[in-house]
Structure formats: C-alpha cells, structure tokens
C-alpha cells in the first residue's frame, strides 16, 4: 500500500528511471481540480507538492525517458485555459511555458529532452508544434489537418501520430524530419469506408458563442450560406463526459446516421473541453439544463436557416449524452420527435447511491454537495423529475453490469415511463458502460436507426 484516502486519486506519472512517481489527488474535496504530490518509489518520501486549488487543477503529463531527469511536464489552467509548465523535482523550480494557443494542450519530450512536441486541439481540430524551451520558439509542423489523438517522437526525429478526420478512418501517420508525411500503419482488415466532412457552425448562445459540427448526407453536400438549403431530418448526437468534445474525427455512428439519410449535428455545449476553463465549468449553474440551452440555440439557428427540419429533429447520445437526451425529452418536449438514450443517467439521486465512489465525488463537485445536502438541484437536474412531460417516443439501452450509470436507476426511469403509458423501447445487454464487442455495438446502432425511422414514418 502506497496511498489511501477517502477522496479520489490516481497515479499520474512515473520518471524515466522509475525512481519518482506522481500522485494526482483531490484531498481538498473537489475531484474536478487535482493537485500533485511527487514521491520516492524507494521509500515513499514526499519530494514535492504542487497545488493550484481552489478552482484550478493540474494535470501530470510525463517525464522525459531519460535516467535521472526529473522534469515533469504538467498541464495547468492558470490563465483560464490549458497551459503547460515544467516542474523540476530535482530543484523544485516551476517554469511556465508561454504558449499562446487556445484549446487543449498535450505535450511529449523529444528523446534527447531538449525540446517538446506540443499537440494543440481547438474547435475539433489538431495542430502539431515543436517548442524550444530555451528560446520559447514555437514552430508549427506540417501535419495533415484533422484530429490527432496521440503523438510521439521517435529516436530518429520522426513523429508518429494517430490521425483521423470526419472523412477518413483512424490510421497511424509519420511526419519525417524533412516534413514528408505519409501513412505508416492501417488497421488490420483495412480502413472503414470514407464518410462525409463536417462544417463548423458558430451560434450565439445564452453563455456565449457555441461551436457545433454539422454533417449532411453525400447527396446534399454542405449547406451554402445565403442559399435555399433543403431542411433535412436531423439527429443531434450529444457527446458524453460532460468534460469531452466532439471533433473533426472519424465517428462510425455519425457515418451510419449520414448513410441513413440524416443530417448530424454535434454541439460542444458548456461543459465541453477545448474552449477554456470558464466554458467547461459553466454547467454547474444548472446541471443538464445549461447544456440543453446551448443545444437549443444551435437547433433554433439551423431550423431558422432552413438546414434542419423542426418536425424531424431527434436527440441521441450515450452516458452523459444519454442523460441529456432523457432530460431534453422531459424539459424540451416540443423540440424533439424522438430520443435515443444509451447507458444514461436517468434517476440522478438513485444513481448517486448506486455508482462508484469516484463518481459520487464528481457529483458532489458538480452540485455542491450530495443529494442530502442539495436535494433541489439534484431533483431539478434529474430526468426522472421531468418524466411526466415526455411525449416523444424514446429508445433506452442499458448495460446490466454498468458501474458508471448503474442499471437500477435506469430501470426506475423506464418503470416511470411504463406507469404513465408513454411510448418507449427498452434494450439491455450483458456488459458494463457500453459494449466492447463490435457485433453488439453494431446491433445497438442498427436498433437506433430502425427505431427513429419507424417514428418518423408515421408523420
């Protein structure tokens, strides 16, 4: 045993010589904003503490893979957005790296430790840069446009990166020191078929500019500003998290809905990452309803501009996206004609009692306490509270062994639908928070598309 505490914590990093490990912890009581503690592997001595709380967190990234080098790359949010610093545990010095880039930042040391590869993602797309810590020079690298979900520097100076775009499926690319870029590895069995590009949509919302991604079936192409666009049936595909984001990356479910003839809209509502700390944390104003206000603003804009058919607008999502789907059907009943909620939070109070302790800690951080401490906000944000207002048909799927969005609290919600004679479909499967079996995942997406088609066929 090397650590024990009632609040959540995890191993954040291990030095290149295995001599130092870094604990990310929330002993201060707010699981959203971890602090750091560096300790000796050999004897458990505390070598240093780094803490930006309250209201700001630190993210341990990695040490150089160099024996004796105790410089740790750390992500911070001291300027209200992602930043990077170097914490030198040998000296205790903390050096803030002056990087003027909005959005999410990740980084990797070059093999000799003299420079860093910076991975910058903003508004759904990634750029790569080389940072020279001595001079502070940030050099843009010619990576292929799209999303990079992992990158490292090889001993020969080549950069290997995991890339995809809304059009092209995931593959490993290599960027040579001379700037030549090529595909290095493809999945066994070949690449999935290409899909359609996404278009950026920026809408004035109640909390500021809301960014969304819009994709349309191939036969219609992207919408043209100022032109008469055909209003299409649309699926608002809501991401989980909530601290996550939809991006210009390959999304098999998006591709399936497009091939089925639907426009797909993905909204990076307040609570999403990549748009600054204030945007990410704003959902605590009224959990669930804040996010739905942003989704509604995008929906209103696309309906008013003739891109989306208001009479054929569907909301769907999994996990937190499933939660927002159920809450939307009850709190915005006139906006949606159908909903598809996969492994959702459905009864927020019961979920708190049934879920894992780290998730309870996250709930307490969001709501400012437990259900016993804050009964009214929990009730206001729970889909079960709004179930009597649900008028649209809904498909609900649940994992029977789900530790994150427990099975029992979903049964509570479905039972309430049944008690009032609401139209719903129910599908459960023997897995946890989603299935890792490809055939099962395909089955669930097929069920979703068939369900929505059936509902729309009645109008």
C-alpha positions as CSV (number, residue, x, y, z in Angstrom):
1,X,0.0,0.0,0.0
2,X,1.5,3.3,-1.1
3,X,-1.5,5.6,-0.6
4,X,-5.0,5.7,0.9
5,X,-7.6,8.5,1.1
6,X,-11.3,8.9,1.1
7,X,-11.2,11.3,-1.9
8,X,-10.3,10.2,-5.4
9,X,-6.7,9.9,-6.6
10,X,-4.6,8.2,-9.3
11,X,-1.1,7.6,-10.4
12,X,-0.2,10.4,-12.8
13,X,3.4,9.8,-14.0
14,X,6.5,7.7,-13.4
15,X,10.0,9.0,-14.0
16,X,12.2,7.5,-16.8
17,X,14.4,5.7,-14.2
18,X,11.3,4.5,-12.2
19,X,12.6,6.5,-9.2
20,X,9.8,9.0,-8.8
21,X,6.0,8.7,-9.1
22,X,3.5,11.5,-9.1
23,X,0.1,11.3,-7.4
24,X,-2.8,13.3,-8.7
25,X,-5.3,13.8,-5.9
26,X,-8.4,15.6,-4.7
27,X,-7.8,15.6,-1.0
28,X,-9.1,19.2,-1.0
29,X,-12.5,17.8,-1.8
30,X,-13.2,18.8,-5.4
31,X,-12.5,15.9,-7.9
32,X,-12.5,18.3,-10.9
33,X,-9.3,20.1,-9.9
34,X,-6.5,17.7,-8.9
35,X,-3.3,18.7,-7.0
36,X,0.0,16.9,-7.4
37,X,2.4,15.2,-5.0
38,X,5.7,13.7,-6.1
39,X,7.0,10.7,-4.1
40,X,10.1,8.5,-4.0
41,X,9.3,5.0,-5.2
42,X,12.0,3.5,-3.0
43,X,10.9,4.8,0.4
44,X,7.7,6.9,-0.1
45,X,9.3,10.2,0.8
46,X,7.4,13.3,-0.4
47,X,9.6,15.1,-2.9
48,X,7.3,18.0,-3.7
49,X,3.8,19.3,-3.7
50,X,2.1,21.4,-6.4
51,X,-1.4,22.7,-5.9
52,X,-3.4,25.4,-7.8
53,X,-6.7,24.9,-6.0
54,X,-9.3,26.1,-5.4
55,X,-10.9,26.3,-8.8
56,X,-7.9,25.3,-10.9
57,X,-6.4,21.9,-11.5
58,X,-3.1,20.4,-12.5
59,X,-2.6,17.5,-14.9
60,X,0.6,15.4,-14.8
61,X,1.7,14.6,-18.4
62,X,5.1,12.8,-18.4
63,X,8.7,12.8,-17.6
64,X,11.5,12.6,-20.2
65,X,12.5,9.0,-20.9
66,X,16.0,9.9,-19.6
67,X,17.6,8.4,-16.5
68,X,18.0,10.9,-13.7
69,X,15.9,13.6,-15.5
70,X,13.2,14.7,-13.0
71,X,11.5,17.4,-15.1
72,X,7.8,16.7,-15.2
73,X,5.5,18.2,-17.9
74,X,2.3,19.5,-16.2
75,X,-0.9,20.8,-17.7
76,X,-2.4,23.8,-15.9
77,X,-5.2,26.4,-16.3
78,X,-3.7,29.4,-14.6
79,X,-4.8,31.7,-17.4
80,X,-8.3,30.3,-17.7
81,X,-7.4,27.8,-20.4
82,X,-4.9,25.0,-21.0
83,X,-1.3,25.8,-20.4
84,X,1.9,23.9,-19.9
85,X,4.7,24.1,-17.2
86,X,7.8,22.2,-16.3
87,X,8.1,21.1,-12.6
88,X,11.7,20.2,-11.9
89,X,11.6,17.9,-8.9
90,X,15.4,18.0,-8.5
91,X,15.4,21.7,-7.8
92,X,11.8,22.4,-7.1
93,X,11.7,25.0,-9.9
94,X,8.4,25.6,-11.7
95,X,8.7,27.1,-15.2
96,X,5.6,28.2,-17.0
97,X,5.9,27.7,-20.8
98,X,4.5,30.8,-22.6
99,X,2.3,29.2,-25.3
100,X,-0.4,31.4,-26.8
101,X,-2.7,28.8,-28.2
102,X,-6.4,28.4,-27.3
103,X,-7.9,25.0,-26.7
104,X,-6.5,21.7,-25.3
105,X,-2.7,21.1,-25.0
106,X,-0.8,17.9,-24.6
107,X,3.0,17.5,-25.0
108,X,5.8,15.0,-25.3
109,X,9.5,15.4,-24.8
110,X,11.8,14.8,-27.7
111,X,14.1,11.8,-27.0
112,X,17.1,13.9,-26.0
113,X,14.9,16.1,-23.7
114,X,15.9,19.4,-25.4
115,X,12.6,20.2,-27.0
116,X,8.9,19.3,-26.8
117,X,6.2,18.2,-29.2
118,X,3.1,20.1,-28.5
119,X,-0.3,18.7,-29.6
120,X,-2.9,21.5,-29.7
121,X,-6.6,20.8,-30.3
122,X,-9.1,23.6,-30.7
123,X,-12.6,23.7,-32.2
124,X,-12.3,20.0,-33.1
125,X,-9.0,20.0,-35.0
126,X,-5.4,19.5,-34.1
127,X,-2.1,21.2,-34.9
128,X,1.4,20.0,-34.0
129,X,4.3,22.2,-32.9
130,X,7.9,21.9,-31.7
131,X,8.6,24.0,-28.7
132,X,12.2,25.1,-27.8
133,X,12.0,25.7,-24.0
134,X,15.2,27.8,-24.0
135,X,14.1,30.3,-26.6
136,X,10.3,29.8,-26.3
137,X,10.1,29.5,-30.1
138,X,7.0,27.5,-31.2
139,X,7.4,26.0,-34.6
140,X,4.3,24.8,-36.5
141,X,4.7,21.3,-38.0
142,X,3.0,20.3,-41.3
143,X,0.7,17.5,-40.0
144,X,-2.4,16.5,-42.1
145,X,-5.5,18.5,-41.0
146,X,-7.9,16.6,-38.8
147,X,-7.7,15.2,-35.2
148,X,-4.6,13.8,-33.6
149,X,-5.4,11.6,-30.7
150,X,-1.8,10.6,-29.8
151,X,1.7,11.5,-30.9
152,X,5.3,10.7,-30.0
153,X,8.8,11.5,-31.3
154,X,11.0,8.6,-32.5
155,X,14.7,8.4,-31.9
156,X,15.4,9.4,-35.5
157,X,13.3,12.6,-35.1
158,X,10.3,11.3,-37.0
159,X,6.9,12.0,-35.4
160,X,4.3,9.2,-35.3
161,X,0.8,10.3,-34.8
162,X,-2.7,8.7,-34.6
163,X,-4.9,10.6,-37.0
164,X,-8.4,10.7,-38.4
165,X,-10.9,13.1,-39.8
166,X,-14.7,13.1,-40.2
167,X,-14.0,11.8,-43.7
168,X,-11.1,9.3,-43.1
169,X,-10.9,6.5,-40.5
170,X,-8.1,6.2,-37.9
171,X,-4.6,5.4,-39.1
172,X,-1.0,6.0,-37.9
173,X,0.9,8.6,-39.9
174,X,4.5,9.5,-39.8
175,X,6.0,13.0,-40.2
176,X,9.6,12.8,-41.2
177,X,12.2,15.4,-40.1
178,X,12.2,16.9,-43.6
179,X,8.4,17.4,-43.4
180,X,7.3,14.5,-45.6
181,X,4.1,13.0,-44.3
182,X,2.8,9.5,-45.1
183,X,0.6,6.7,-43.7
184,X,2.6,4.3,-41.6
185,X,0.0,1.8,-40.4
186,X,-3.6,1.0,-41.1
187,X,-5.9,-1.3,-39.1
188,X,-5.8,-5.0,-39.7
189,X,-8.5,-5.8,-42.2
190,X,-8.3,-2.4,-43.9
191,X,-9.9,1.0,-43.4
192,X,-13.5,1.7,-42.9
193,X,-15.2,3.5,-45.9
194,X,-14.8,7.2,-46.1
195,X,-17.6,9.3,-44.7
196,X,-18.7,13.0,-45.1
197,X,-16.9,16.2,-44.0
198,X,-18.1,18.3,-41.1
199,X,-18.9,22.0,-41.3
200,X,-18.3,24.4,-38.4
201,X,-21.4,26.2,-37.0
202,X,-21.0,29.1,-34.6
203,X,-24.1,30.3,-32.8
204,X,-24.8,33.0,-30.2
205,X,-26.0,31.1,-27.2
206,X,-27.0,32.2,-23.7
207,X,-23.5,31.8,-22.4
208,X,-21.5,32.9,-25.4
209,X,-20.6,31.5,-28.8
210,X,-21.5,27.9,-29.1
211,X,-19.5,25.7,-31.5
212,X,-21.1,22.8,-33.3
213,X,-20.2,20.4,-36.1
214,X,-22.7,19.8,-38.9
215,X,-22.6,16.9,-41.4
216,X,-25.0,16.2,-44.2
217,X,-25.5,13.1,-46.4
218,X,-23.4,13.0,-49.6
219,X,-26.3,13.7,-51.9
220,X,-26.9,17.1,-50.3
221,X,-23.4,18.4,-49.6
222,X,-22.5,21.1,-47.0
223,X,-25.1,23.9,-46.6
224,X,-24.5,27.1,-48.6
225,X,-24.8,30.4,-46.8
226,X,-27.5,32.6,-48.3
227,X,-28.8,29.8,-50.5
228,X,-32.0,27.8,-50.2
229,X,-30.9,24.6,-48.4
230,X,-33.2,21.6,-48.1
231,X,-34.3,21.2,-44.5
232,X,-33.3,17.6,-43.5
233,X,-34.3,15.3,-40.7
234,X,-31.5,15.6,-38.2
235,X,-30.0,13.7,-35.3
236,X,-28.5,15.8,-32.6
237,X,-25.8,13.4,-31.5
238,X,-24.8,14.5,-27.9
239,X,-21.4,13.7,-26.6
240,X,-20.8,12.2,-23.1
241,X,-18.4,13.3,-20.5
242,X,-19.5,16.0,-19.9
243,X,-15.8,17.1,-20.0
244,X,-15.2,16.0,-23.5
245,X,-15.8,17.4,-27.0
246,X,-17.0,16.4,-30.5
247,X,-14.3,16.8,-33.1
248,X,-13.4,16.5,-36.8
249,X,-12.5,12.8,-36.3
250,X,-13.9,9.6,-37.7
251,X,-17.1,8.7,-36.0
252,X,-18.8,5.4,-37.1
253,X,-22.1,6.3,-35.5
254,X,-22.2,9.7,-37.3
255,X,-21.3,7.9,-40.6
256,X,-24.2,5.5,-40.1
257,X,-26.8,8.2,-39.5
258,X,-25.5,10.0,-42.6
259,X,-25.8,6.9,-44.7
260,X,-29.4,6.5,-43.4
261,X,-30.2,10.0,-44.8
262,X,-30.0,12.2,-41.7
263,X,-28.1,15.3,-41.1
264,X,-26.0,15.0,-37.9
265,X,-25.4,17.9,-35.5
266,X,-22.8,17.7,-32.7
267,X,-22.8,20.6,-30.2
268,X,-19.9,21.4,-27.9
269,X,-22.2,22.8,-25.2
270,X,-21.0,24.5,-22.0
271,X,-19.2,21.7,-20.1
272,X,-17.2,20.7,-23.1
273,X,-13.4,20.9,-23.1
274,X,-11.3,22.9,-25.6
275,X,-12.9,26.3,-25.1
276,X,-11.4,27.4,-21.8
277,X,-12.0,26.7,-18.1
278,X,-15.0,29.0,-17.8
279,X,-16.8,27.3,-20.6
280,X,-16.0,23.8,-19.2
281,X,-17.2,24.7,-15.7
282,X,-20.2,26.7,-16.6
283,X,-22.6,23.8,-16.5
284,X,-22.6,23.9,-12.7
285,X,-25.0,26.9,-13.0
286,X,-27.8,24.4,-13.6
287,X,-26.5,21.0,-14.4
288,X,-28.1,19.5,-17.5
289,X,-30.3,22.5,-18.4
290,X,-27.2,24.6,-19.1
291,X,-26.0,22.2,-21.8
292,X,-29.5,21.9,-23.2
293,X,-29.8,25.6,-23.6
294,X,-26.8,25.6,-25.9
295,X,-28.1,22.7,-27.9
296,X,-31.5,24.5,-28.2
297,X,-29.7,27.6,-29.5
298,X,-28.0,25.6,-32.2
299,X,-31.2,23.8,-33.1
300,X,-33.1,27.1,-33.4
301,X,-30.4,28.5,-35.7
302,X,-30.3,25.5,-38.0
303,X,-34.1,25.4,-38.2
304,X,-34.4,29.2,-38.9
305,X,-31.8,28.9,-41.7
306,X,-33.6,26.0,-43.4
307,X,-30.9,23.4,-42.7
308,X,-32.8,21.2,-40.2
309,X,-36.4,20.1,-40.3
310,X,-38.0,21.1,-36.9
311,X,-40.7,18.3,-37.4
312,X,-38.0,15.7,-37.8
313,X,-35.4,16.6,-35.1
314,X,-34.1,13.7,-33.0
315,X,-31.8,13.8,-29.9
316,X,-29.5,10.9,-29.1
317,X,-26.4,10.2,-27.0
318,X,-24.7,7.9,-24.6
319,X,-23.6,8.2,-21.0
320,X,-23.8,11.9,-20.2
321,X,-25.2,12.3,-23.7
322,X,-27.9,9.8,-22.8
323,X,-28.6,11.7,-19.7
324,X,-29.0,15.0,-21.7
325,X,-31.3,13.1,-24.1
326,X,-33.7,12.0,-21.4
327,X,-33.6,15.4,-19.7
328,X,-34.3,17.1,-23.1
329,X,-37.3,14.9,-23.8
330,X,-38.8,16.0,-20.5
331,X,-37.8,19.6,-20.3
332,X,-38.0,20.4,-24.0
333,X,-40.9,18.2,-25.1
334,X,-41.9,20.4,-28.1
335,X,-38.5,20.4,-29.6
336,X,-37.8,16.6,-30.2
337,X,-39.8,14.0,-32.1
338,X,-37.8,11.0,-30.7
339,X,-34.9,10.2,-28.4
340,X,-32.3,7.5,-28.2
341,X,-30.5,7.3,-24.8
342,X,-27.7,4.8,-24.3
343,X,-26.4,3.9,-20.9
344,X,-27.8,7.1,-19.4
345,X,-28.0,8.7,-16.1
346,X,-31.8,8.7,-15.6
347,X,-32.5,9.0,-11.9
348,X,-29.7,11.2,-10.6
349,X,-30.5,10.7,-6.9
350,X,-30.6,6.9,-7.2
351,X,-27.5,6.9,-9.4
352,X,-25.6,8.7,-6.7
353,X,-26.5,5.9,-4.3
354,X,-25.6,3.1,-6.7
355,X,-22.5,4.4,-8.6
356,X,-18.8,4.2,-7.8
357,X,-17.3,6.4,-5.1
358,X,-15.1,8.5,-7.5
359,X,-18.3,9.3,-9.5
360,X,-20.1,10.3,-6.3
361,X,-17.2,12.7,-5.6
362,X,-17.6,14.2,-9.1
363,X,-21.3,14.6,-8.5
364,X,-20.6,16.4,-5.2
365,X,-18.3,18.7,-7.1
366,X,-20.9,19.5,-9.8
367,X,-23.8,20.0,-7.5
368,X,-22.0,21.5,-4.5
369,X,-22.8,18.5,-2.2
370,X,-24.6,15.2,-2.0
371,X,-28.4,14.7,-2.7
372,X,-28.9,15.0,1.1
373,X,-27.1,18.4,1.1
374,X,-28.6,19.8,-2.1
375,X,-31.9,18.0,-2.8
376,X,-33.4,20.7,-5.0
377,X,-30.6,20.9,-7.6
378,X,-30.4,17.2,-7.9
379,X,-34.2,16.9,-8.4
380,X,-34.2,19.7,-11.0
381,X,-31.4,18.1,-13.0
382,X,-32.8,14.5,-12.8
383,X,-34.6,13.2,-15.9
384,X,-36.9,11.2,-13.6
385,X,-38.3,14.5,-12.3
386,X,-39.4,15.5,-15.8
387,X,-40.6,12.1,-17.0
388,X,-44.3,13.1,-16.9
389,X,-43.7,15.7,-19.6
390,X,-42.1,13.2,-22.0
391,X,-44.3,12.9,-25.2
392,X,-41.8,11.7,-27.8
393,X,-41.0,8.0,-28.2
394,X,-37.7,7.0,-26.7
395,X,-35.3,4.1,-27.0
396,X,-33.3,3.3,-23.9
397,X,-30.4,0.9,-23.7
398,X,-28.6,-0.2,-20.6
399,X,-25.7,-2.3,-19.6
400,X,-26.7,-4.8,-16.9
401,X,-23.3,-4.5,-15.2
402,X,-22.7,-0.8,-15.6
403,X,-20.7,0.8,-12.7
404,X,-20.9,4.3,-14.1
405,X,-24.6,4.7,-15.0
406,X,-26.0,1.8,-12.9
407,X,-28.7,-0.5,-14.3
408,X,-31.1,0.0,-11.4
409,X,-31.5,3.8,-11.8
410,X,-32.3,3.3,-15.5
411,X,-34.9,0.7,-14.6
412,X,-36.5,3.3,-12.3
413,X,-36.9,5.7,-15.2
414,X,-38.2,3.1,-17.6
415,X,-40.7,1.9,-15.0
416,X,-42.0,5.5,-14.7
417,X,-42.5,5.7,-18.4
418,X,-44.4,2.4,-18.3
419,X,-46.6,3.5,-15.4
420,X,-47.9,6.5,-17.4
421,X,-48.3,4.6,-20.7
422,X,-45.5,6.5,-22.5
423,X,-44.1,5.1,-25.7
424,X,-40.7,3.6,-25.2
425,X,-38.4,0.8,-26.3
426,X,-36.1,-1.0,-23.9
427,X,-32.9,-2.9,-24.7
428,X,-30.4,-4.3,-22.2
429,X,-27.2,-6.2,-22.7
430,X,-24.8,-8.1,-20.6
431,X,-21.9,-5.7,-20.4
432,X,-20.9,-2.6,-18.5
433,X,-20.8,1.0,-19.6
434,X,-21.2,0.1,-23.3
435,X,-20.0,-3.0,-25.1
436,X,-16.5,-3.6,-26.5
437,X,-17.9,-6.3,-28.8
438,X,-18.2,-4.9,-32.3
439,X,-21.2,-7.0,-33.3
440,X,-23.1,-5.8,-30.2
441,X,-22.3,-2.2,-30.9
442,X,-23.4,-2.6,-34.5
443,X,-26.7,-4.2,-33.2
444,X,-27.4,-1.2,-31.0
445,X,-26.7,1.4,-33.7
446,X,-29.0,-0.6,-36.1
447,X,-31.7,-0.7,-33.4
448,X,-31.4,3.1,-33.0
449,X,-31.6,3.9,-36.7
450,X,-34.6,1.5,-37.2
451,X,-36.4,3.0,-34.2
452,X,-36.0,6.6,-35.4
453,X,-37.0,5.6,-39.0
454,X,-40.2,4.0,-37.6
455,X,-41.1,7.0,-35.6
456,X,-40.6,9.4,-38.5
457,X,-42.5,7.2,-40.9
458,X,-45.7,8.0,-39.0
459,X,-45.6,11.7,-39.9
